Amino acid sequence: MLTLRPEDIRLDCQAADWRAALEQAAESLQQAGLTAPAYRDGLFQRETQSSTYLGNAIAIPHGTPESREHVHVTGVRVLQFPSGVEWHDGQRVHVLVSIAAQSDEHLDILRQLTHVLDDDSVGQRLAEARSTAEVAALLSKAVVEARLDAETLCLGFPARDARELALAGAARLRQLGCVGNGFVAAVAERELARLGQGLWLATSGQGVEIPALALATPEAELVSGGETVKGVFCLAAQGDAHRGLLERILALLDSGAAELSSADAATVLARLAGESATAHTRLARVLNAHGLHARPAKQLVQVARRQGIPIHVRLAEGGGAAVPTTSLTKVINLGARRGQQLAFSAEGEHAAEALDAVCRAVADGLGEQVMPFDESRERIVPQADAAPAEPLPDNTPHPGVAASPGLAIAPVFVLQTPRFDYPERAADPAEQQRRLQSAIVEGVAQLEALESEARGGEVAQILSMHEEMLQDPELFEAAREGIHEGRSAEAAWWEAIETAAHAQEMLADRLLAERAADLRDVGRRVLGILCNVSLPEPPETPYILVTDDIGPSDVARLDTRRVRGLLTARGGATAHSAILARALGIPAVVGAGERVLTLADGSELILDGERGRVTPAPSAERRAAAEQRLAERQQREAEAWKTRFEEARCRDGHRVEVAANLGNTTHAADAVERGAEAVGLLRTEFLFMAHAQEPDLDTQIAEYREALDALKGRPLVARTLDVGGDKPLPYWPVPKEDNPFLGLRGIRLTLTRPEVLETQLRALLLAAAPDAEGTPRPLRIMLPMVKDVGEFRAARAVFDRLVDEIPPTERATDVQLGVMIEVPSAALLAPTLAPEVDFFSIGTNDLTQYTLAIDRDHPVLSAQADGLHPAVLRLIEMTVAAAHAHGKWVGVCGELASDALAVPVLVGLGVDELSVSARQVPLVKARLREFGLNEARAQAELALGQATSEAVRDALEAR
């Protein structure tokens, strides 16, 4: 609740313009100890996204979500400008309500301020106020939400007279915690008021905790005292808070209530909301991560106004009154959260078309990037029995996504994902809050115990991150707010988890989007404690774990002495669970589909984490072949590690460089220790994502030099910033796109802000300057998502200018500029690119998905996105031929480079460098030593002659 004290308010402020006023607001928050100085940047960044002008001469400046880390304590500071300040949107402002919010408290503060906007004179009164008490009185108002929803309705009750209906309504309100026994007793003693049209009213203010309205209707036609009884309203009155409920009853009587006695809950709520029986209605679900806050609400109002007819909106699942969509403050005051449905209504000839337009705008996100609403993930409840999936055939390989290399042969243990059943609402907020706090404390203790037993630093780090998530005050505060709105501890907690997870999914790239799984993992841990649900115990003998999906902490709990492999129906190869499986050395196949859950406990399975295949109930011959492969692999891994520092060459001496792909500069030293001869792909976007603001020149230089120093003269291939609509930066918002993978991303995006590209190129050139002894640091700069030579030339112009500007003694002297071949047009036009670039590096992950039109993370099709498809191989062949014709080298930095079957094919196509994950470097080097160049060329020719990726793999395996 917004409560203002005299010390929170500053009178008689003066400012020349809105920027000066905002500087004063930032200073007041900092002086009060609410924020750090850096919060000031968040205030200004918010204004660049959307004006915070609220109405009636009031603006509510607040920071961006990224600036919340600079908030020490949630609070507000009010600044009065009697002479007024012209805001940047042209509005005149007399009062700034400056907000420091650690989560989304500013939305609640905003909703509490909306009452001020109903009074047109308040702006002048705020300007003329001569005391802090007067300003506080104008702004502060305790908001009491009266309750009317489907749960307060008691329809079809078997009553014998009107009084029984009144008591049924009173009892319902008592069950919901709105009233106490005193209210029920008062209703029993009082006479009912006749409203007309067969409706009656029972009301009392005694024992009321929350003002509310119940309606009880009879099961069958009811006549009491000679009059027809269609329903009895039971009103719990409190101050003025129930006045709106009473007004809606009166409006219902004016519009007619004939159908009320036989109506269902949705119809009753619609009529009480003011919708007539002749109105057109539509439902639209809010998809925005933070609900219908100011910016999307403003978009909704603008769309609705363009329709030219009156449109009203309300929360479909509640009993709130419908409000006009032309009123921004009333739309905001609905407080619609993600997942809630809005009910729109309109009357007239063009009502249907107008409602369709408004609902489309809501579905599109109202100017924000949104994720689809998946009911099964938003709310964890038991699901109705679905048709069983068709079992997997015996002794037949089944595809999935290769997530962690290795081969496993063992019986399966099928672990069904737990389901949690819990009530949506609860009556005692204090008890619910206590339960949640206790569950979180227990969850943290569980994670601490797991962390102490964790094997390997990566496991411990992720578990430690989970501990921090559970102790995040924003998560608890969001859940606490839900509890005080009447939700159970379970429902409020899961809503807080889902809101945070969806925000993560929208603000990060594909890899970081899968970190939302971590939030849901810690969420399920607490939910399991609240619901007293635990997982079944696995067998004591070795097994392959089969499950729908698995959280990182579940992987960390696995006993690697017994778990031979991991198979999931869902999930991606970049999720933390997959990363941990690789860290623990557990072979894993993920995203294999629901059919894997039909496997019988104890049945035998062959799991190939390298090829992404599983074979249930294998024949004796297939099992023997797998056992031989397993023994050979174990011996090969041991031998590969011993020879990891040897130069990578084929059996006949043909040289192929083996490099490492890195997402973090700190891992460069580890890559060298594993035998990497270079870094073939440094994903620099992770540096940009690790900062709340764009990293400056010095920060970038320090990061890049860390990797270059660790490489000790080995080459570094750094990809320039590769972000966009599919993986946006929070401080670089881009417009919502229907298909961000085909939109403004990679070099296309950075060319729209050449100063960002220039700073990064400058940082790379300076970081790679020769060391103190004058030894060069080889640097290769790679441009992502280049479609043709025009984009390369635009970036080359910036690069060449910097090379000319920076003295040779201060910059890289061994430097090349190349492009990443991941767009099919770049491969097809390689002959026009090759004369101008210094090298090509082929990103087979994206090249495959663009060539085959299959999203590599698609839950159903991802297994078909195979880089060994002959169409992809032909594009690689064209690229290599064009490069070698001009004396340029070609690398491959996608997953295909570490595929044991693909390695000789790529070498046979003429690839000069293979860049793989650091763990794979020794094995890829060892694989090269198993064949000569002539044999590799024969395998490449064999692969190019096939029609499908399956045929390619079958032919190569047979060879």
Disulfide bonds with the S-S distance in Angstrom:
none
